[in-house]
Amino acid sequence: MDRPISQKSFHVEITEHRLEPDQGFLLPGHEEHTLVVRSGVVYVSLRSGDKALIPGDEIVVHVGDFLGAWSEAHGPAELSVLRGG
């Protein structure tokens, strides 16, 4: 007997950000986000500890754990932020 397959709707919002040196960044809303560094160095401050990310690194930020992020490189940093599911 064939069973019907249920499909879930999946939507991901991607925003691009450019951070100048020492420029801070906060995430909107109260959802889980994935940060992907495209260039530069981005420091992410979490309740569970701080992380330094370089190009190609990504981190999933859970609700309530994210305290902020900033660029500390000599040049700007670029990152993509994915939200949704």
Phi, psi and omega in degrees: 000128178282137176258142176293143179262126178269142179244139177257145175283135182231125181223128178239128175260128180242126175239147180253139182226144174239123180250125174284161180308134181067010177277131180274168183210132175238150179269140176280156172074187183232046182240167175286140180229155171243126178256130179236121181275126179261326177203158179080194179236129180239128174261132180243125179259121181237155174300331181274358179133158181271150180228141172254128182242140178243171181309132182096341178283150174219156180215137174268125183254118182274152180307131177084350181265335186280126178252338179155170177214158179199162176262132177238014179280170177287342178238180180289160175243147177236136179217155174252141177240122180254133179221140176126185180167000000 
